[in-house]
Amino acid sequence: DLIPDMFRQLIQKLSNKDTDRWQKLGYYFKEHIVCDENRHGPMARAMIDRHCGTDLTKWEKVEKSAIESLTQRKVFWDDILTELVSNK
């Protein structure tokens, strides 16, 4: 659920700066948002629910993995932002 909102904010900020430059990337992100919200997110939740069931140890592992994944994704996007800003 976090990723679509992250992309929406990014699209808005980039479009506000230079609509023409970011139009194609914005289109890609919008399509990705729809896919995440309508397909990937629900499928991932169902898969995790099915795998973990009522096993609290499995849920703890899932939570730790999710936090690490989001942390690494933040590093990835921060690096991209740094490159974009430095290459203006």
PyMOL Python script that loads the backbone (N, CA, C, O; Angstrom):
from pymol import cmd

cmd.read_pdbstr("""\
ATOM      1  N   ASP A   1       0.809  -1.208   0.000  1.00  0.00           N
ATOM      2  CA  ASP A   1       0.000   0.000   0.000  1.00  0.00           C
ATOM      3  C   ASP A   1       0.851   1.271   0.000  1.00  0.00           C
ATOM      4  O   ASP A   1       0.383   2.332  -0.412  1.00  0.00           O
ATOM      5  N   LEU A   2       2.087   1.166   0.457  1.00  0.00           N
ATOM      6  CA  LEU A   2       2.956   2.342   0.515  1.00  0.00           C
ATOM      7  C   LEU A   2       3.454   2.774  -0.855  1.00  0.00           C
ATOM      8  O   LEU A   2       3.576   3.968  -1.131  1.00  0.00           O
ATOM      9  N   ILE A   3       3.738   1.813  -1.698  1.00  0.00           N
ATOM     10  CA  ILE A   3       4.397   2.101  -2.971  1.00  0.00           C
ATOM     11  C   ILE A   3       3.535   2.970  -3.892  1.00  0.00           C
ATOM     12  O   ILE A   3       4.055   3.937  -4.449  1.00  0.00           O
ATOM     13  N   PRO A   4       2.246   2.673  -4.081  1.00  0.00           N
ATOM     14  CA  PRO A   4       1.457   3.547  -4.954  1.00  0.00           C
ATOM     15  C   PRO A   4       1.462   5.014  -4.494  1.00  0.00           C
ATOM     16  O   PRO A   4       1.574   5.923  -5.316  1.00  0.00           O
ATOM     17  N   ASP A   5       1.343   5.236  -3.198  1.00  0.00           N
ATOM     18  CA  ASP A   5       1.361   6.614  -2.703  1.00  0.00           C
ATOM     19  C   ASP A   5       2.720   7.264  -2.931  1.00  0.00           C
ATOM     20  O   ASP A   5       2.797   8.453  -3.242  1.00  0.00           O
ATOM     21  N   MET A   6       3.786   6.496  -2.780  1.00  0.00           N
ATOM     22  CA  MET A   6       5.122   7.025  -3.027  1.00  0.00           C
ATOM     23  C   MET A   6       5.244   7.473  -4.484  1.00  0.00           C
ATOM     24  O   MET A   6       5.754   8.557  -4.765  1.00  0.00           O
ATOM     25  N   PHE A   7       4.777   6.637  -5.399  1.00  0.00           N
ATOM     26  CA  PHE A   7       4.842   6.977  -6.820  1.00  0.00           C
ATOM     27  C   PHE A   7       3.977   8.192  -7.139  1.00  0.00           C
ATOM     28  O   PHE A   7       4.382   9.049  -7.924  1.00  0.00           O
ATOM     29  N   ARG A   8       2.790   8.276  -6.539  1.00  0.00           N
ATOM     30  CA  ARG A   8       1.909   9.426  -6.796  1.00  0.00           C
ATOM     31  C   ARG A   8       2.602  10.733  -6.389  1.00  0.00           C
ATOM     32  O   ARG A   8       2.561  11.720  -7.123  1.00  0.00           O
ATOM     33  N   GLN A   9       3.230  10.727  -5.228  1.00  0.00           N
ATOM     34  CA  GLN A   9       3.924  11.928  -4.759  1.00  0.00           C
ATOM     35  C   GLN A   9       5.080  12.280  -5.687  1.00  0.00           C
ATOM     36  O   GLN A   9       5.290  13.449  -6.011  1.00  0.00           O
ATOM     37  N   LEU A  10       5.824  11.271  -6.111  1.00  0.00           N
ATOM     38  CA  LEU A  10       6.951  11.507  -7.008  1.00  0.00           C
ATOM     39  C   LEU A  10       6.474  12.086  -8.333  1.00  0.00           C
ATOM     40  O   LEU A  10       7.056  13.051  -8.829  1.00  0.00           O
ATOM     41  N   ILE A  11       5.425  11.512  -8.910  1.00  0.00           N
ATOM     42  CA  ILE A  11       4.883  12.002 -10.180  1.00  0.00           C
ATOM     43  C   ILE A  11       4.466  13.464 -10.048  1.00  0.00           C
ATOM     44  O   ILE A  11       4.776  14.289 -10.907  1.00  0.00           O
ATOM     45  N   GLN A  12       3.769  13.769  -8.975  1.00  0.00           N
ATOM     46  CA  GLN A  12       3.282  15.135  -8.778  1.00  0.00           C
ATOM     47  C   GLN A  12       4.440  16.126  -8.675  1.00  0.00           C
ATOM     48  O   GLN A  12       4.408  17.182  -9.308  1.00  0.00           O
ATOM     49  N   LYS A  13       5.449  15.800  -7.892  1.00  0.00           N
ATOM     50  CA  LYS A  13       6.591  16.703  -7.723  1.00  0.00           C
ATOM     51  C   LYS A  13       7.347  16.905  -9.024  1.00  0.00           C
ATOM     52  O   LYS A  13       7.702  18.033  -9.367  1.00  0.00           O
ATOM     53  N   LEU A  14       7.596  15.831  -9.748  1.00  0.00           N
ATOM     54  CA  LEU A  14       8.330  15.945 -11.000  1.00  0.00           C
ATOM     55  C   LEU A  14       7.518  16.689 -12.056  1.00  0.00           C
ATOM     56  O   LEU A  14       8.060  17.504 -12.802  1.00  0.00           O
ATOM     57  N   SER A  15       6.233  16.409 -12.116  1.00  0.00           N
ATOM     58  CA  SER A  15       5.370  17.077 -13.101  1.00  0.00           C
ATOM     59  C   SER A  15       5.258  18.568 -12.826  1.00  0.00           C
ATOM     60  O   SER A  15       5.183  19.371 -13.755  1.00  0.00           O
ATOM     61  N   ASN A  16       5.247  18.934 -11.565  1.00  0.00           N
ATOM     62  CA  ASN A  16       5.174  20.351 -11.220  1.00  0.00           C
ATOM     63  C   ASN A  16       6.417  21.097 -11.698  1.00  0.00           C
ATOM     64  O   ASN A  16       6.335  22.276 -12.042  1.00  0.00           O
ATOM     65  N   LYS A  17       7.550  20.431 -11.721  1.00  0.00           N
ATOM     66  CA  LYS A  17       8.799  21.069 -12.127  1.00  0.00           C
ATOM     67  C   LYS A  17       8.897  21.204 -13.646  1.00  0.00           C
ATOM     68  O   LYS A  17       9.312  22.247 -14.150  1.00  0.00           O
ATOM     69  N   ASP A  18       8.516  20.150 -14.378  1.00  0.00           N
ATOM     70  CA  ASP A  18       8.663  20.169 -15.843  1.00  0.00           C
ATOM     71  C   ASP A  18       7.739  19.114 -16.443  1.00  0.00           C
ATOM     72  O   ASP A  18       8.124  17.958 -16.618  1.00  0.00           O
ATOM     73  N   THR A  19       6.530  19.527 -16.752  1.00  0.00           N
ATOM     74  CA  THR A  19       5.496  18.597 -17.219  1.00  0.00           C
ATOM     75  C   THR A  19       5.934  17.813 -18.447  1.00  0.00           C
ATOM     76  O   THR A  19       5.767  16.594 -18.494  1.00  0.00           O
ATOM     77  N   ASP A  20       6.489  18.489 -19.434  1.00  0.00           N
ATOM     78  CA  ASP A  20       6.874  17.811 -20.673  1.00  0.00           C
ATOM     79  C   ASP A  20       7.961  16.767 -20.443  1.00  0.00           C
ATOM     80  O   ASP A  20       7.905  15.671 -21.000  1.00  0.00           O
ATOM     81  N   ARG A  21       8.936  17.107 -19.631  1.00  0.00           N
ATOM     82  CA  ARG A  21      10.065  16.205 -19.392  1.00  0.00           C
ATOM     83  C   ARG A  21       9.636  14.914 -18.711  1.00  0.00           C
ATOM     84  O   ARG A  21      10.178  13.849 -19.007  1.00  0.00           O
ATOM     85  N   TRP A  22       8.670  14.994 -17.802  1.00  0.00           N
ATOM     86  CA  TRP A  22       8.320  13.829 -16.978  1.00  0.00           C
ATOM     87  C   TRP A  22       7.045  13.132 -17.428  1.00  0.00           C
ATOM     88  O   TRP A  22       6.565  12.230 -16.742  1.00  0.00           O
ATOM     89  N   GLN A  23       6.486  13.531 -18.567  1.00  0.00           N
ATOM     90  CA  GLN A  23       5.219  12.965 -19.021  1.00  0.00           C
ATOM     91  C   GLN A  23       5.287  11.449 -19.236  1.00  0.00           C
ATOM     92  O   GLN A  23       4.411  10.727 -18.761  1.00  0.00           O
ATOM     93  N   LYS A  24       6.302  10.958 -19.938  1.00  0.00           N
ATOM     94  CA  LYS A  24       6.387   9.516 -20.219  1.00  0.00           C
ATOM     95  C   LYS A  24       6.659   8.712 -18.949  1.00  0.00           C
ATOM     96  O   LYS A  24       6.058   7.658 -18.741  1.00  0.00           O
ATOM     97  N   LEU A  25       7.564   9.206 -18.101  1.00  0.00           N
ATOM     98  CA  LEU A  25       7.838   8.499 -16.852  1.00  0.00           C
ATOM     99  C   LEU A  25       6.596   8.511 -15.965  1.00  0.00           C
ATOM    100  O   LEU A  25       6.298   7.527 -15.288  1.00  0.00           O
ATOM    101  N   GLY A  26       5.879   9.627 -15.974  1.00  0.00           N
ATOM    102  CA  GLY A  26       4.629   9.711 -15.212  1.00  0.00           C
ATOM    103  C   GLY A  26       3.619   8.682 -15.685  1.00  0.00           C
ATOM    104  O   GLY A  26       2.932   8.063 -14.873  1.00  0.00           O
ATOM    105  N   TYR A  27       3.527   8.499 -16.987  1.00  0.00           N
ATOM    106  CA  TYR A  27       2.619   7.493 -17.537  1.00  0.00           C
ATOM    107  C   TYR A  27       3.010   6.102 -17.040  1.00  0.00           C
ATOM    108  O   TYR A  27       2.148   5.323 -16.633  1.00  0.00           O
ATOM    109  N   TYR A  28       4.297   5.790 -17.070  1.00  0.00           N
ATOM    110  CA  TYR A  28       4.780   4.492 -16.601  1.00  0.00           C
ATOM    111  C   TYR A  28       4.410   4.289 -15.134  1.00  0.00           C
ATOM    112  O   TYR A  28       3.888   3.241 -14.755  1.00  0.00           O
ATOM    113  N   PHE A  29       4.686   5.305 -14.310  1.00  0.00           N
ATOM    114  CA  PHE A  29       4.377   5.184 -12.884  1.00  0.00           C
ATOM    115  C   PHE A  29       2.877   5.010 -12.647  1.00  0.00           C
ATOM    116  O   PHE A  29       2.473   4.213 -11.800  1.00  0.00           O
ATOM    117  N   LYS A  30       2.055   5.746 -13.385  1.00  0.00           N
ATOM    118  CA  LYS A  30       0.604   5.617 -13.206  1.00  0.00           C
ATOM    119  C   LYS A  30       0.135   4.207 -13.539  1.00  0.00           C
ATOM    120  O   LYS A  30      -0.705   3.648 -12.834  1.00  0.00           O
ATOM    121  N   GLU A  31       0.670   3.631 -14.606  1.00  0.00           N
ATOM    122  CA  GLU A  31       0.326   2.254 -14.954  1.00  0.00           C
ATOM    123  C   GLU A  31       0.805   1.282 -13.870  1.00  0.00           C
ATOM    124  O   GLU A  31       0.113   0.317 -13.544  1.00  0.00           O
ATOM    125  N   HIS A  32       1.972   1.540 -13.325  1.00  0.00           N
ATOM    126  CA  HIS A  32       2.523   0.701 -12.267  1.00  0.00           C
ATOM    127  C   HIS A  32       1.665   0.790 -10.997  1.00  0.00           C
ATOM    128  O   HIS A  32       1.449  -0.211 -10.313  1.00  0.00           O
ATOM    129  N   ILE A  33       1.187   1.985 -10.697  1.00  0.00           N
ATOM    130  CA  ILE A  33       0.317   2.182  -9.531  1.00  0.00           C
ATOM    131  C   ILE A  33      -0.943   1.338  -9.671  1.00  0.00           C
ATOM    132  O   ILE A  33      -1.334   0.642  -8.734  1.00  0.00           O
ATOM    133  N   VAL A  34      -1.574   1.398 -10.830  1.00  0.00           N
ATOM    134  CA  VAL A  34      -2.804   0.630 -11.065  1.00  0.00           C
ATOM    135  C   VAL A  34      -2.537  -0.863 -10.879  1.00  0.00           C
ATOM    136  O   VAL A  34      -3.326  -1.571 -10.253  1.00  0.00           O
ATOM    137  N   CYS A  35      -1.429  -1.327 -11.421  1.00  0.00           N
ATOM    138  CA  CYS A  35      -1.078  -2.745 -11.312  1.00  0.00           C
ATOM    139  C   CYS A  35      -0.833  -3.132  -9.847  1.00  0.00           C
ATOM    140  O   CYS A  35      -1.309  -4.170  -9.389  1.00  0.00           O
ATOM    141  N   ASP A  36      -0.091  -2.293  -9.119  1.00  0.00           N
ATOM    142  CA  ASP A  36       0.176  -2.583  -7.704  1.00  0.00           C
ATOM    143  C   ASP A  36      -1.108  -2.611  -6.889  1.00  0.00           C
ATOM    144  O   ASP A  36      -1.319  -3.521  -6.087  1.00  0.00           O
ATOM    145  N   GLU A  37      -1.965  -1.618  -7.093  1.00  0.00           N
ATOM    146  CA  GLU A  37      -3.189  -1.525  -6.294  1.00  0.00           C
ATOM    147  C   GLU A  37      -4.195  -2.624  -6.615  1.00  0.00           C
ATOM    148  O   GLU A  37      -4.858  -3.144  -5.718  1.00  0.00           O
ATOM    149  N   ASN A  38      -4.306  -2.975  -7.883  1.00  0.00           N
ATOM    150  CA  ASN A  38      -5.360  -3.904  -8.293  1.00  0.00           C
ATOM    151  C   ASN A  38      -4.934  -5.362  -8.382  1.00  0.00           C
ATOM    152  O   ASN A  38      -5.768  -6.263  -8.280  1.00  0.00           O
ATOM    153  N   ARG A  39      -3.636  -5.598  -8.573  1.00  0.00           N
ATOM    154  CA  ARG A  39      -3.188  -6.981  -8.758  1.00  0.00           C
ATOM    155  C   ARG A  39      -2.113  -7.388  -7.762  1.00  0.00           C
ATOM    156  O   ARG A  39      -2.327  -8.284  -6.947  1.00  0.00           O
ATOM    157  N   HIS A  40      -0.968  -6.740  -7.825  1.00  0.00           N
ATOM    158  CA  HIS A  40       0.171  -7.191  -7.024  1.00  0.00           C
ATOM    159  C   HIS A  40      -0.075  -7.117  -5.523  1.00  0.00           C
ATOM    160  O   HIS A  40       0.228  -8.061  -4.793  1.00  0.00           O
ATOM    161  N   GLY A  41      -0.626  -5.995  -5.061  1.00  0.00           N
ATOM    162  CA  GLY A  41      -0.887  -5.847  -3.622  1.00  0.00           C
ATOM    163  C   GLY A  41      -1.822  -6.918  -3.081  1.00  0.00           C
ATOM    164  O   GLY A  41      -1.473  -7.620  -2.132  1.00  0.00           O
ATOM    165  N   PRO A  42      -3.011  -7.054  -3.672  1.00  0.00           N
ATOM    166  CA  PRO A  42      -3.938  -8.080  -3.185  1.00  0.00           C
ATOM    167  C   PRO A  42      -3.371  -9.502  -3.286  1.00  0.00           C
ATOM    168  O   PRO A  42      -3.577 -10.317  -2.388  1.00  0.00           O
ATOM    169  N   MET A  43      -2.654  -9.798  -4.382  1.00  0.00           N
ATOM    170  CA  MET A  43      -2.072 -11.141  -4.517  1.00  0.00           C
ATOM    171  C   MET A  43      -0.999 -11.382  -3.451  1.00  0.00           C
ATOM    172  O   MET A  43      -0.918 -12.472  -2.885  1.00  0.00           O
ATOM    173  N   ALA A  44      -0.185 -10.373  -3.180  1.00  0.00           N
ATOM    174  CA  ALA A  44       0.868 -10.521  -2.166  1.00  0.00           C
ATOM    175  C   ALA A  44       0.250 -10.736  -0.787  1.00  0.00           C
ATOM    176  O   ALA A  44       0.700 -11.596  -0.029  1.00  0.00           O
ATOM    177  N   ARG A  45      -0.785  -9.951  -0.460  1.00  0.00           N
ATOM    178  CA  ARG A  45      -1.445 -10.121   0.842  1.00  0.00           C
ATOM    179  C   ARG A  45      -2.046 -11.521   0.979  1.00  0.00           C
ATOM    180  O   ARG A  45      -1.918 -12.152   2.027  1.00  0.00           O
ATOM    181  N   ALA A  46      -2.696 -12.002  -0.068  1.00  0.00           N
ATOM    182  CA  ALA A  46      -3.297 -13.335  -0.024  1.00  0.00           C
ATOM    183  C   ALA A  46      -2.222 -14.412   0.135  1.00  0.00           C
ATOM    184  O   ALA A  46      -2.397 -15.365   0.895  1.00  0.00           O
ATOM    185  N   MET A  47      -1.122 -14.255  -0.576  1.00  0.00           N
ATOM    186  CA  MET A  47      -0.033 -15.227  -0.495  1.00  0.00           C
ATOM    187  C   MET A  47       0.563 -15.261   0.918  1.00  0.00           C
ATOM    188  O   MET A  47       0.817 -16.337   1.460  1.00  0.00           O
ATOM    189  N   ILE A  48       0.783 -14.097   1.503  1.00  0.00           N
ATOM    190  CA  ILE A  48       1.351 -14.038   2.852  1.00  0.00           C
ATOM    191  C   ILE A  48       0.372 -14.601   3.870  1.00  0.00           C
ATOM    192  O   ILE A  48       0.766 -15.350   4.764  1.00  0.00           O
ATOM    193  N   ASP A  49      -0.900 -14.244   3.740  1.00  0.00           N
ATOM    194  CA  ASP A  49      -1.914 -14.790   4.652  1.00  0.00           C
ATOM    195  C   ASP A  49      -1.942 -16.314   4.587  1.00  0.00           C
ATOM    196  O   ASP A  49      -1.998 -16.992   5.613  1.00  0.00           O
ATOM    197  N   ARG A  50      -1.902 -16.840   3.363  1.00  0.00           N
ATOM    198  CA  ARG A  50      -1.949 -18.296   3.177  1.00  0.00           C
ATOM    199  C   ARG A  50      -0.699 -18.951   3.767  1.00  0.00           C
ATOM    200  O   ARG A  50      -0.787 -20.007   4.393  1.00  0.00           O
ATOM    201  N   HIS A  51       0.454 -18.330   3.571  1.00  0.00           N
ATOM    202  CA  HIS A  51       1.708 -18.902   4.056  1.00  0.00           C
ATOM    203  C   HIS A  51       1.815 -18.840   5.584  1.00  0.00           C
ATOM    204  O   HIS A  51       2.204 -19.820   6.218  1.00  0.00           O
ATOM    205  N   CYS A  52       1.471 -17.697   6.170  1.00  0.00           N
ATOM    206  CA  CYS A  52       1.682 -17.503   7.609  1.00  0.00           C
ATOM    207  C   CYS A  52       0.554 -18.060   8.462  1.00  0.00           C
ATOM    208  O   CYS A  52       0.789 -18.570   9.558  1.00  0.00           O
ATOM    209  N   GLY A  53      -0.654 -17.964   7.965  1.00  0.00           N
ATOM    210  CA  GLY A  53      -1.787 -18.453   8.740  1.00  0.00           C
ATOM    211  C   GLY A  53      -1.818 -17.844  10.128  1.00  0.00           C
ATOM    212  O   GLY A  53      -1.882 -16.623  10.273  1.00  0.00           O
ATOM    213  N   THR A  54      -1.773 -18.682  11.142  1.00  0.00           N
ATOM    214  CA  THR A  54      -1.801 -18.214  12.530  1.00  0.00           C
ATOM    215  C   THR A  54      -0.438 -18.343  13.210  1.00  0.00           C
ATOM    216  O   THR A  54      -0.334 -18.186  14.426  1.00  0.00           O
ATOM    217  N   ASP A  55       0.597 -18.628  12.433  1.00  0.00           N
ATOM    218  CA  ASP A  55       1.950 -18.813  12.977  1.00  0.00           C
ATOM    219  C   ASP A  55       2.628 -17.454  13.215  1.00  0.00           C
ATOM    220  O   ASP A  55       3.065 -16.799  12.269  1.00  0.00           O
ATOM    221  N   LEU A  56       2.710 -17.046  14.473  1.00  0.00           N
ATOM    222  CA  LEU A  56       3.272 -15.737  14.812  1.00  0.00           C
ATOM    223  C   LEU A  56       4.744 -15.607  14.435  1.00  0.00           C
ATOM    224  O   LEU A  56       5.198 -14.514  14.098  1.00  0.00           O
ATOM    225  N   THR A  57       5.487 -16.696  14.485  1.00  0.00           N
ATOM    226  CA  THR A  57       6.901 -16.655  14.090  1.00  0.00           C
ATOM    227  C   THR A  57       7.036 -16.294  12.616  1.00  0.00           C
ATOM    228  O   THR A  57       7.896 -15.497  12.241  1.00  0.00           O
ATOM    229  N   LYS A  58       6.188 -16.881  11.789  1.00  0.00           N
ATOM    230  CA  LYS A  58       6.215 -16.553  10.360  1.00  0.00           C
ATOM    231  C   LYS A  58       5.834 -15.097  10.138  1.00  0.00           C
ATOM    232  O   LYS A  58       6.442 -14.423   9.306  1.00  0.00           O
ATOM    233  N   TRP A  59       4.838 -14.598  10.867  1.00  0.00           N
ATOM    234  CA  TRP A  59       4.433 -13.199  10.721  1.00  0.00           C
ATOM    235  C   TRP A  59       5.563 -12.253  11.136  1.00  0.00           C
ATOM    236  O   TRP A  59       5.756 -11.209  10.514  1.00  0.00           O
ATOM    237  N   GLU A  60       6.301 -12.609  12.170  1.00  0.00           N
ATOM    238  CA  GLU A  60       7.444 -11.790  12.595  1.00  0.00           C
ATOM    239  C   GLU A  60       8.516 -11.750  11.509  1.00  0.00           C
ATOM    240  O   GLU A  60       9.103 -10.699  11.252  1.00  0.00           O
ATOM    241  N   LYS A  61       8.772 -12.895  10.871  1.00  0.00           N
ATOM    242  CA  LYS A  61       9.746 -12.935   9.779  1.00  0.00           C
ATOM    243  C   LYS A  61       9.278 -12.088   8.600  1.00  0.00           C
ATOM    244  O   LYS A  61      10.074 -11.381   7.981  1.00  0.00           O
ATOM    245  N   VAL A  62       7.996 -12.161   8.294  1.00  0.00           N
ATOM    246  CA  VAL A  62       7.437 -11.357   7.215  1.00  0.00           C
ATOM    247  C   VAL A  62       7.608  -9.866   7.520  1.00  0.00           C
ATOM    248  O   VAL A  62       7.986  -9.085   6.648  1.00  0.00           O
ATOM    249  N   GLU A  63       7.329  -9.490   8.751  1.00  0.00           N
ATOM    250  CA  GLU A  63       7.458  -8.081   9.135  1.00  0.00           C
ATOM    251  C   GLU A  63       8.905  -7.602   9.003  1.00  0.00           C
ATOM    252  O   GLU A  63       9.155  -6.526   8.461  1.00  0.00           O
ATOM    253  N   LYS A  64       9.849  -8.391   9.491  1.00  0.00           N
ATOM    254  CA  LYS A  64      11.265  -8.022   9.379  1.00  0.00           C
ATOM    255  C   LYS A  64      11.691  -7.910   7.918  1.00  0.00           C
ATOM    256  O   LYS A  64      12.411  -6.984   7.545  1.00  0.00           O
ATOM    257  N   SER A  65      11.247  -8.849   7.101  1.00  0.00           N
ATOM    258  CA  SER A  65      11.585  -8.814   5.677  1.00  0.00           C
ATOM    259  C   SER A  65      10.980  -7.592   5.000  1.00  0.00           C
ATOM    260  O   SER A  65      11.631  -6.967   4.163  1.00  0.00           O
ATOM    261  N   ALA A  66       9.754  -7.246   5.347  1.00  0.00           N
ATOM    262  CA  ALA A  66       9.096  -6.079   4.757  1.00  0.00           C
ATOM    263  C   ALA A  66       9.836  -4.797   5.114  1.00  0.00           C
ATOM    264  O   ALA A  66      10.037  -3.931   4.262  1.00  0.00           O
ATOM    265  N   ILE A  67      10.237  -4.677   6.367  1.00  0.00           N
ATOM    266  CA  ILE A  67      10.973  -3.489   6.807  1.00  0.00           C
ATOM    267  C   ILE A  67      12.297  -3.378   6.061  1.00  0.00           C
ATOM    268  O   ILE A  67      12.662  -2.294   5.606  1.00  0.00           O
ATOM    269  N   GLU A  68      13.010  -4.474   5.934  1.00  0.00           N
ATOM    270  CA  GLU A  68      14.292  -4.460   5.215  1.00  0.00           C
ATOM    271  C   GLU A  68      14.081  -4.117   3.749  1.00  0.00           C
ATOM    272  O   GLU A  68      14.851  -3.350   3.172  1.00  0.00           O
ATOM    273  N   SER A  69      13.051  -4.675   3.149  1.00  0.00           N
ATOM    274  CA  SER A  69      12.757  -4.394   1.749  1.00  0.00           C
ATOM    275  C   SER A  69      12.450  -2.915   1.535  1.00  0.00           C
ATOM    276  O   SER A  69      12.959  -2.305   0.595  1.00  0.00           O
ATOM    277  N   LEU A  70      11.627  -2.340   2.394  1.00  0.00           N
ATOM    278  CA  LEU A  70      11.290  -0.924   2.271  1.00  0.00           C
ATOM    279  C   LEU A  70      12.506  -0.032   2.514  1.00  0.00           C
ATOM    280  O   LEU A  70      12.664   1.003   1.867  1.00  0.00           O
ATOM    281  N   THR A  71      13.350  -0.435   3.436  1.00  0.00           N
ATOM    282  CA  THR A  71      14.577   0.320   3.697  1.00  0.00           C
ATOM    283  C   THR A  71      15.467   0.331   2.458  1.00  0.00           C
ATOM    284  O   THR A  71      15.985   1.379   2.072  1.00  0.00           O
ATOM    285  N   GLN A  72      15.644  -0.833   1.836  1.00  0.00           N
ATOM    286  CA  GLN A  72      16.473  -0.917   0.640  1.00  0.00           C
ATOM    287  C   GLN A  72      15.846  -0.165  -0.535  1.00  0.00           C
ATOM    288  O   GLN A  72      16.556   0.453  -1.329  1.00  0.00           O
ATOM    289  N   ARG A  73      14.544  -0.218  -0.644  1.00  0.00           N
ATOM    290  CA  ARG A  73      13.860   0.517  -1.714  1.00  0.00           C
ATOM    291  C   ARG A  73      14.042   2.016  -1.542  1.00  0.00           C
ATOM    292  O   ARG A  73      14.222   2.742  -2.519  1.00  0.00           O
ATOM    293  N   LYS A  74      13.996   2.484  -0.284  1.00  0.00           N
ATOM    294  CA  LYS A  74      14.220   3.906  -0.008  1.00  0.00           C
ATOM    295  C   LYS A  74      15.623   4.312  -0.432  1.00  0.00           C
ATOM    296  O   LYS A  74      15.804   5.363  -1.047  1.00  0.00           O
ATOM    297  N   VAL A  75      16.610   3.497  -0.111  1.00  0.00           N
ATOM    298  CA  VAL A  75      17.985   3.785  -0.522  1.00  0.00           C
ATOM    299  C   VAL A  75      18.065   3.870  -2.048  1.00  0.00           C
ATOM    300  O   VAL A  75      18.688   4.784  -2.589  1.00  0.00           O
ATOM    301  N   PHE A  76      17.448   2.937  -2.724  1.00  0.00           N
ATOM    302  CA  PHE A  76      17.433   2.900  -4.188  1.00  0.00           C
ATOM    303  C   PHE A  76      16.861   4.192  -4.762  1.00  0.00           C
ATOM    304  O   PHE A  76      17.481   4.824  -5.619  1.00  0.00           O
ATOM    305  N   TRP A  77      15.673   4.584  -4.287  1.00  0.00           N
ATOM    306  CA  TRP A  77      15.030   5.787  -4.824  1.00  0.00           C
ATOM    307  C   TRP A  77      15.747   7.063  -4.400  1.00  0.00           C
ATOM    308  O   TRP A  77      15.785   8.031  -5.161  1.00  0.00           O
ATOM    309  N   ASP A  78      16.311   7.079  -3.207  1.00  0.00           N
ATOM    310  CA  ASP A  78      17.106   8.242  -2.793  1.00  0.00           C
ATOM    311  C   ASP A  78      18.314   8.418  -3.706  1.00  0.00           C
ATOM    312  O   ASP A  78      18.664   9.543  -4.060  1.00  0.00           O
ATOM    313  N   ASP A  79      18.947   7.322  -4.087  1.00  0.00           N
ATOM    314  CA  ASP A  79      20.083   7.392  -5.010  1.00  0.00           C
ATOM    315  C   ASP A  79      19.655   7.914  -6.382  1.00  0.00           C
ATOM    316  O   ASP A  79      20.369   8.707  -6.996  1.00  0.00           O
ATOM    317  N   ILE A  80      18.503   7.475  -6.856  1.00  0.00           N
ATOM    318  CA  ILE A  80      17.988   7.968  -8.129  1.00  0.00           C
ATOM    319  C   ILE A  80      17.710   9.465  -8.039  1.00  0.00           C
ATOM    320  O   ILE A  80      18.063  10.223  -8.942  1.00  0.00           O
ATOM    321  N   LEU A  81      17.077   9.885  -6.950  1.00  0.00           N
ATOM    322  CA  LEU A  81      16.793  11.315  -6.763  1.00  0.00           C
ATOM    323  C   LEU A  81      18.079  12.131  -6.755  1.00  0.00           C
ATOM    324  O   LEU A  81      18.146  13.198  -7.367  1.00  0.00           O
ATOM    325  N   THR A  82      19.088  11.636  -6.070  1.00  0.00           N
ATOM    326  CA  THR A  82      20.368  12.332  -6.016  1.00  0.00           C
ATOM    327  C   THR A  82      20.940  12.502  -7.428  1.00  0.00           C
ATOM    328  O   THR A  82      21.431  13.575  -7.777  1.00  0.00           O
ATOM    329  N   GLU A  83      20.874  11.446  -8.229  1.00  0.00           N
ATOM    330  CA  GLU A  83      21.369  11.527  -9.600  1.00  0.00           C
ATOM    331  C   GLU A  83      20.557  12.527 -10.435  1.00  0.00           C
ATOM    332  O   GLU A  83      21.122  13.311 -11.198  1.00  0.00           O
ATOM    333  N   LEU A  84      19.250  12.491 -10.284  1.00  0.00           N
ATOM    334  CA  LEU A  84      18.404  13.411 -11.047  1.00  0.00           C
ATOM    335  C   LEU A  84      18.693  14.869 -10.690  1.00  0.00           C
ATOM    336  O   LEU A  84      18.780  15.730 -11.565  1.00  0.00           O
ATOM    337  N   VAL A  85      18.837  15.124  -9.416  1.00  0.00           N
ATOM    338  CA  VAL A  85      19.090  16.499  -8.953  1.00  0.00           C
ATOM    339  C   VAL A  85      20.481  16.960  -9.393  1.00  0.00           C
ATOM    340  O   VAL A  85      20.650  18.115  -9.785  1.00  0.00           O
ATOM    341  N   SER A  86      21.467  16.082  -9.334  1.00  0.00           N
ATOM    342  CA  SER A  86      22.824  16.488  -9.673  1.00  0.00           C
ATOM    343  C   SER A  86      23.047  16.615 -11.182  1.00  0.00           C
ATOM    344  O   SER A  86      24.014  17.241 -11.614  1.00  0.00           O
ATOM    345  N   ASN A  87      22.149  16.020 -11.990  1.00  0.00           N
ATOM    346  CA  ASN A  87      22.293  16.073 -13.449  1.00  0.00           C
ATOM    347  C   ASN A  87      21.349  17.049 -14.120  1.00  0.00           C
ATOM    348  O   ASN A  87      21.081  16.915 -15.314  1.00  0.00           O
ATOM    349  N   LYS A  88      20.842  18.019 -13.396  1.00  0.00           N
ATOM    350  CA  LYS A  88      19.917  19.006 -13.973  1.00  0.00           C
ATOM    351  C   LYS A  88      20.542  19.735 -15.128  1.00  0.00           C
ATOM    352  O   LYS A  88      19.905  20.600 -15.730  1.00  0.00           O
TER     353      LYS A  88
END
""", "prot")
cmd.dss("prot")
cmd.show_as("cartoon", "prot")
cmd.util.cbc("prot")
cmd.orient("prot")
